[in-house]
């Protein structure tokens, strides 16, 4: 008997399809769990305990807090689905927090959300879902995926203000073929409407704003906690090499920063370069931040090199616009990007993600880490 393909692309009934839903306790992942349950899939909710915040039941603007775990449990109970909590604090510390701290000590500006997706979420949770013999891992990310001829491609979400494709550039082909993103074709307002119709307790819950292990956005306090010796005074120099000030630690600065330099000048100074080896900050006028050429390392390609021949767009920060560019790929550790117009404040440690527009939208071709 031939069965029609279900909404996840499997040729079997939803009731015969087991899915693992990554439930963070927020409205997006909770809504996805509700959608899957409503369609008749066999749903297993998984919540990750990633760090010890010491605030197990208090409200927080951070994702993955103690309150979020409680909310996920309530949603699972409401939906009458199986729910598990995985204690990944050690994995998260090694794969995300340590990398975050080390990156700042190198004078970089890290993106821990990419590291989290790359490690505990899309690696460890991926493997755990496979061990459960689940047919798919479902997340509440706002990205689209499209499968044709057994090949899955990732696209920007319809809701461009919510699009999270930048944070998922390191997803592998194997992972893309297994993971599903049901919210990629929805606007955020529609997601909340579905949550209200499902009578979920998180329907009006605010979105998380802070990095989960960085309280109130104070990343410097996290670095001080794990590497207090990193707060070493050093010189602030102008671009001629003249000492014009003293800083309390390079971890307090990022490329393009204007406030907090504490060096007076008629025109505002910006952080132009950070020399981690010499513990020095270089400052100058805004025009010195302009960049055209970018070198990448540890790149992840989701297509063949031939597709990079023309009409390539890149993002050099999560909130940035798509920029016209040319991409030259020697190997994964030697990718050179040439922007057609200068961009300001490009920082090592951030990602440069590649896109190309086709009839389905802006397809993600991969990306890499900015090294200089």
C-alpha positions as CSV (number, residue, x, y, z in Angstrom):
1,X,0.0,0.0,0.0
2,X,1.4,3.4,-1.0
3,X,1.1,6.0,1.7
4,X,1.1,9.7,1.1
5,X,4.2,11.6,2.4
6,X,3.5,13.1,5.8
7,X,4.3,16.7,6.6
8,X,7.9,15.7,7.6
9,X,8.5,14.0,4.3
10,X,8.2,10.4,5.5
11,X,6.2,7.8,3.5
12,X,4.3,6.5,6.6
13,X,1.6,7.6,8.9
14,X,2.4,10.2,11.6
15,X,1.4,7.7,14.2
16,X,4.2,5.4,13.0
17,X,6.7,8.3,12.9
18,X,8.7,9.0,16.1
19,X,10.2,12.5,16.4
20,X,12.4,14.1,19.1
21,X,11.6,17.7,19.7
22,X,14.3,19.9,21.3
23,X,12.2,21.7,24.0
24,X,14.0,24.7,25.5
25,X,10.9,25.9,27.4
26,X,10.3,28.9,25.1
27,X,7.3,29.5,22.9
28,X,8.9,28.4,19.6
29,X,10.0,24.9,20.6
30,X,6.9,24.4,22.7
31,X,4.7,25.3,19.7
32,X,6.6,22.9,17.5
33,X,6.0,20.1,20.0
34,X,2.3,20.9,20.0
35,X,2.2,21.0,16.2
36,X,3.8,17.6,16.0
37,X,1.4,16.1,18.6
38,X,-1.6,17.7,16.9
39,X,-0.6,16.0,13.6
40,X,-0.4,12.6,15.3
41,X,3.3,12.0,15.5
42,X,4.8,10.1,18.3
43,X,6.6,12.9,20.2
44,X,9.5,12.7,22.6
45,X,10.4,16.1,24.2
46,X,14.0,16.6,25.2
47,X,15.2,19.5,27.3
48,X,18.9,20.1,27.9
49,X,20.4,21.2,31.2
50,X,23.4,23.1,30.0
51,X,24.8,25.1,32.9
52,X,24.4,25.6,36.6
53,X,22.8,29.1,37.0
54,X,21.8,28.7,40.7
55,X,18.3,30.0,39.8
56,X,16.3,26.9,39.3
57,X,12.8,28.4,39.4
58,X,13.4,32.2,39.0
59,X,12.4,34.2,35.9
60,X,15.1,34.9,33.5
61,X,15.7,36.5,30.1
62,X,18.3,33.8,29.4
63,X,17.6,30.7,27.4
64,X,18.0,27.3,29.1
65,X,17.5,28.7,32.6
66,X,15.9,26.7,35.5
67,X,12.6,28.4,34.7
68,X,12.8,27.2,31.1
69,X,13.2,23.6,32.2
70,X,10.1,23.9,34.4
71,X,8.1,25.5,31.5
72,X,9.2,22.7,29.2
73,X,8.0,20.1,31.7
74,X,4.6,21.9,32.0
75,X,4.2,22.0,28.2
76,X,5.0,18.3,27.9
77,X,2.5,17.5,30.6
78,X,-0.1,19.6,28.9
79,X,0.5,17.9,25.5
80,X,0.7,14.5,27.2
81,X,4.0,13.6,25.6
82,X,7.1,11.8,26.9
83,X,9.7,14.3,28.3
84,X,13.3,13.7,29.2
85,X,16.0,16.0,30.6
86,X,19.6,15.5,29.5
87,X,22.3,16.8,31.8
88,X,24.9,18.2,29.4
89,X,26.7,20.7,31.7
90,X,30.1,19.2,31.2
91,X,29.7,18.9,27.5
92,X,28.5,22.5,27.3
93,X,31.3,23.8,29.5
94,X,33.9,22.1,27.3
95,X,32.3,22.8,23.9
96,X,30.9,26.3,24.4
97,X,31.9,28.2,27.6
98,X,35.6,27.3,27.4
99,X,35.7,28.2,23.7
100,X,33.9,31.5,24.5
101,X,36.4,32.5,27.1
102,X,39.5,31.5,25.0
103,X,38.1,33.3,22.0
104,X,37.9,36.6,23.9
105,X,41.5,36.1,25.2
106,X,42.6,35.9,21.6
107,X,41.1,39.2,20.9
108,X,38.1,37.7,19.0
109,X,34.4,38.2,19.3
110,X,32.9,34.7,19.6
111,X,29.4,33.5,18.8
112,X,28.5,30.9,21.5
113,X,25.1,30.1,20.0
114,X,26.8,28.7,16.9
115,X,29.1,26.6,19.1
116,X,26.1,25.4,21.0
117,X,24.3,24.3,17.9
118,X,27.5,22.7,16.5
119,X,28.2,20.7,19.6
120,X,25.6,19.8,22.2
121,X,22.5,20.4,20.1
122,X,23.3,19.2,16.6
123,X,25.9,16.7,17.6
124,X,25.1,15.2,21.0
125,X,21.3,15.6,20.8
126,X,21.5,14.4,17.2
127,X,23.2,11.2,18.3
128,X,20.9,10.7,21.3
129,X,17.9,11.0,18.9
130,X,19.4,8.4,16.6
131,X,19.9,6.1,19.6
132,X,16.2,6.4,20.4
133,X,15.5,5.3,16.8
134,X,13.6,8.5,16.1
135,X,12.9,9.3,12.5
136,X,13.7,13.0,12.9
137,X,15.0,15.7,15.3
138,X,12.7,18.7,15.3
139,X,13.7,22.2,16.5
140,X,12.1,25.6,16.8
141,X,14.7,27.4,14.8
142,X,13.4,29.9,12.2
143,X,15.0,28.4,9.1
144,X,13.6,26.6,6.1
145,X,14.8,23.2,4.8
146,X,13.8,21.8,1.4
147,X,14.5,18.2,0.3
148,X,14.8,17.2,-3.4
149,X,16.3,14.0,-4.7
150,X,17.3,13.0,-1.1
151,X,19.3,16.2,-0.8
152,X,18.3,18.7,1.9
153,X,19.2,22.4,1.6
154,X,18.7,25.1,4.2
155,X,17.1,28.5,3.4
156,X,16.5,31.7,5.3
157,X,13.2,31.8,7.1
158,X,10.2,33.6,5.7
159,X,10.3,35.9,8.8
160,X,13.6,37.7,8.1
161,X,13.5,39.4,11.5
162,X,13.6,35.9,13.1
163,X,15.8,34.1,10.6
164,X,18.5,32.0,12.4
165,X,20.3,30.5,9.4
166,X,23.4,32.5,10.3
167,X,23.7,30.5,13.5
168,X,23.3,27.2,11.7
169,X,26.0,27.5,9.0
170,X,28.0,24.6,10.5
171,X,25.2,22.1,10.2
172,X,26.4,19.1,8.3
173,X,24.7,17.3,5.3
174,X,23.9,14.3,7.5
175,X,22.3,16.5,10.1
176,X,20.3,18.5,7.6
177,X,18.8,15.3,6.2
178,X,17.7,14.3,9.7
179,X,16.6,17.6,11.3
180,X,13.3,19.4,10.5
181,X,12.4,23.0,11.1
182,X,8.6,23.5,11.0
183,X,8.7,27.2,11.8
184,X,10.7,28.3,8.8
185,X,7.6,29.1,6.9
186,X,5.8,31.0,9.7
187,X,5.8,34.5,11.1
188,X,6.5,34.8,14.8
189,X,2.9,36.2,15.4
190,X,1.5,33.0,13.8
191,X,3.7,30.9,16.1
192,X,2.2,32.6,19.2
193,X,-1.3,32.3,17.7
194,X,-0.8,28.5,17.4
195,X,0.6,28.4,21.0
196,X,-2.5,30.2,22.3
197,X,-4.8,27.9,20.3
198,X,-3.0,24.9,21.9
199,X,-3.5,26.6,25.3
200,X,0.2,26.5,26.1
201,X,1.4,28.3,29.3
202,X,4.3,29.8,27.3
203,X,2.2,31.4,24.6
204,X,3.0,35.0,25.8
205,X,6.4,34.2,27.2
206,X,9.0,36.8,26.1
207,X,11.8,35.7,23.9
208,X,15.2,35.0,25.5
209,X,17.5,38.0,25.0
210,X,20.8,37.0,26.7
211,X,23.3,34.3,26.1
212,X,22.3,31.6,28.6
213,X,25.5,31.7,30.6
214,X,26.0,35.4,30.4
215,X,23.8,37.2,32.9
216,X,22.5,40.6,31.7
217,X,24.8,40.5,28.8
218,X,27.9,41.0,31.1
219,X,30.3,38.7,29.2
220,X,33.3,40.2,31.0
221,X,32.1,38.9,34.3
222,X,32.0,35.4,32.9
223,X,35.6,35.7,31.7
224,X,36.6,37.0,35.0
225,X,35.0,34.1,36.8
226,X,36.8,31.4,34.7
227,X,40.1,33.3,33.9
228,X,40.6,36.1,36.4
229,X,44.2,36.4,35.4
230,X,43.1,37.7,32.0
231,X,42.5,41.2,33.4
232,X,45.9,42.6,32.7
233,X,46.5,46.2,32.0
234,X,48.0,47.1,28.7
235,X,48.6,50.0,26.3
236,X,46.0,51.6,24.0
237,X,47.8,52.9,20.9
238,X,46.8,55.0,17.9
239,X,47.5,53.7,14.4
240,X,50.9,55.3,14.4
241,X,51.9,53.2,17.4
242,X,51.8,56.0,19.9
243,X,50.6,55.1,23.4
244,X,47.4,57.2,24.1
245,X,45.9,55.3,27.0
246,X,45.8,52.3,29.2
247,X,43.2,49.5,29.3
248,X,42.2,47.0,32.1
249,X,42.1,43.9,29.8
250,X,41.6,43.2,26.2
251,X,38.5,41.1,27.0
252,X,36.7,44.4,27.6
253,X,37.0,45.4,23.9
254,X,35.7,44.2,20.5
255,X,36.5,45.4,17.0
256,X,34.3,48.4,16.1
257,X,33.6,49.4,19.8
258,X,33.3,53.1,20.4
259,X,32.1,53.5,24.0
260,X,34.3,52.7,27.0
261,X,37.7,53.5,25.3
262,X,38.2,56.5,27.6
263,X,40.5,58.3,25.3
264,X,39.4,61.8,24.4
265,X,39.4,63.2,20.9
266,X,37.4,65.6,18.8
267,X,36.2,62.8,16.5
268,X,35.2,59.5,18.2
269,X,37.8,56.7,18.3
270,X,36.9,53.1,17.5
271,X,38.7,49.9,18.3
272,X,40.4,49.0,15.0
273,X,42.7,46.1,16.0
274,X,43.4,43.9,19.1
275,X,46.9,42.5,19.5
276,X,46.3,39.7,22.0
277,X,50.0,38.6,22.1
278,X,51.2,42.0,23.1
279,X,48.0,42.8,25.1
280,X,47.5,46.0,23.2
281,X,44.4,47.8,21.7
282,X,44.7,50.0,18.6
283,X,42.2,52.8,18.0
284,X,41.4,55.1,15.2
285,X,38.7,56.9,13.2
286,X,35.7,55.0,11.8
287,X,36.9,54.9,8.2
288,X,39.8,52.7,9.4
289,X,37.2,50.0,10.1
290,X,36.3,49.6,6.5
291,X,37.1,46.2,5.1
292,X,36.8,44.5,1.7
293,X,38.9,41.4,2.0
294,X,38.2,38.7,4.6
295,X,40.1,35.5,5.3
296,X,38.2,32.5,6.8
297,X,39.2,29.3,8.6
298,X,37.3,26.1,9.6
299,X,34.8,26.6,6.8
300,X,31.8,24.3,6.3
301,X,30.5,24.0,2.7
302,X,27.0,22.6,2.0
303,X,27.4,22.6,-1.7
304,X,30.1,22.1,-4.4
305,X,32.6,24.8,-5.3
306,X,31.0,25.4,-8.7
307,X,28.0,27.0,-7.1
308,X,30.2,29.8,-5.9
309,X,30.9,31.1,-9.4
310,X,28.6,34.1,-9.2
311,X,25.8,36.0,-7.4
312,X,27.1,35.1,-3.9
313,X,25.8,37.0,-0.9
314,X,27.4,36.9,2.6
315,X,26.5,37.9,6.1
316,X,29.4,38.9,8.4
317,X,27.3,39.3,11.6
318,X,24.0,37.9,12.7
319,X,22.1,41.2,12.5
320,X,23.8,42.3,9.3
321,X,22.5,42.6,5.8
322,X,23.3,40.4,2.9
323,X,26.3,41.7,1.1
324,X,27.4,41.1,-2.5
325,X,30.7,39.2,-2.5
326,X,33.1,36.9,-4.4
327,X,34.3,33.8,-2.7
328,X,37.5,32.0,-3.5
329,X,37.8,28.5,-2.0
330,X,41.2,26.8,-1.9
331,X,40.3,24.5,1.0
332,X,38.2,24.6,4.2
333,X,41.0,26.5,6.0
334,X,41.7,28.9,3.1
335,X,38.6,30.7,2.0
336,X,39.0,34.3,0.8
337,X,36.0,36.6,0.6
338,X,36.0,39.8,-1.3
339,X,33.2,42.2,-0.7
340,X,32.0,44.4,-3.6
341,X,31.5,47.3,-1.2
342,X,33.4,48.1,2.1
343,X,31.9,46.9,5.4
344,X,32.7,48.3,8.8
345,X,33.5,46.5,12.1
346,X,34.3,43.0,10.8
347,X,35.7,41.1,13.7
348,X,37.7,37.9,14.0
349,X,35.7,35.2,15.8
350,X,32.5,36.1,14.0
351,X,31.1,34.0,11.2
352,X,30.9,34.8,7.5
353,X,27.9,32.9,6.1
354,X,27.4,32.3,2.3
355,X,24.0,32.6,0.6
356,X,22.7,32.4,-3.0
357,X,19.2,33.2,-4.1
358,X,17.1,30.8,-6.2
359,X,13.5,30.2,-6.8
360,X,12.9,29.0,-3.2
361,X,14.6,31.8,-1.4
362,X,18.1,32.5,-0.1
363,X,19.9,29.2,0.2
364,X,22.7,28.7,2.7
365,X,25.8,27.5,1.0
366,X,27.9,27.2,4.2
367,X,30.2,29.6,6.0
368,X,33.4,30.0,7.9
369,X,35.0,31.7,10.9
370,X,36.6,35.1,10.3
371,X,40.3,34.9,11.1
372,X,41.5,38.3,9.8
